[in-house]
Amino acid sequence: MSLKKTDMVKNLAKKLDGKMKTAGIPQRFAQGSAEAAAKRELRASPAAPKLVPVACRLPADLVNRLRDRAAGQEGGLNAVMAQAVAQWLDKATA
């Protein structure tokens, strides 16, 4: 029994789909590019410490003093707060 034309087209599509699924990604698409290599290196490098948001209410004058001090530091307000909390915890546990 011969196949109808639509059945033949379906079979060819299935064959083509199978070939596409088993074939690897060509080098010209992401695998061999310089950008992909740079991204892989970034992922392999050690990650920065994860920052967790913490909300607290502080008096306005204290916040202004923190902002003034943070303007002169490299890490900004986050670095100032981290340093202050670390010093406070070190003092409290000692």
N, C-alpha and C positions, 0 to 999 in steps of 0.2 A: 504494500500500500504506500503510495507516495504522499509526501507532506504537502500541505497547503503552503502558499507563499508566506502567509503570516506566521505559520509555525516555524518555517525556515528562518525567518528574520528573528524570531524570539530565540531560537537556538544559537544563532550567530551572536546575538546580544549577550546571551549568557556566557558564551565562550569568551567574548571580548571583556566582559565584566570580570570573569575569573582571572584572565591574564593581567588585567589592570590591578587587581587586588594582590596578586602574587609578585608583581614587579616591584622593585625597590624604587625609592625616590631618586630621580636623576640628580647628578652632581650640581646641575645649574640651579636647582631649587633648594636653597637653604642649607643643604648638607655641606657643600664645598665652598660656600661664600665666606668672605672675610668677616662679614658682620656676624654670621653664625658662630664662627670661631671666637670672636670677641665676647659674644653672649655666653658661650660655654665657659670661657675663662672667668667671667664675672660670677657665674653661678658656682664655680668651683672655689672661688676665693671665700675666705671666712666672712660670714655675715656680721654686720654691725649688731651690737646688742639691741634686743627688742625693747622698744619703749612702750610703756603701758600708761594710758591716760588716767590721771588722778585729779579729781575735782575737790577743791576746798575753798572755803570762804575766808578771806583775809581782810584786815582793815586797809582802807584806801592808802594811808600814808606808808604802810609796810609794802604794799604793792608798788607804789611809786619808787620807793627805795630799791626794791628788787629790779624794777625796770631800768633804773639808772645804772645799777651795777652790771646788769646783763648787757647793756649797750656796749660796754668795754670788753666783754669776754667773747671768746670764739664760739662757744656753743649756744650762746643766747640765754634766754630765761630757763630753758630746760637744764642747761649745764649748771647754772647758779642754784637752782632748786635741788638738783641731784647732789651737788656738793654740800649744800646746807643740811639736807636730810641725812646724808652719810656722816657728816661731822656730829650731828645731834645723836644719831644712833650709836656712834662710836663712844661718845661721852656717856650716854645712858647705860651702855653695857659695861663700861669700864669701872 
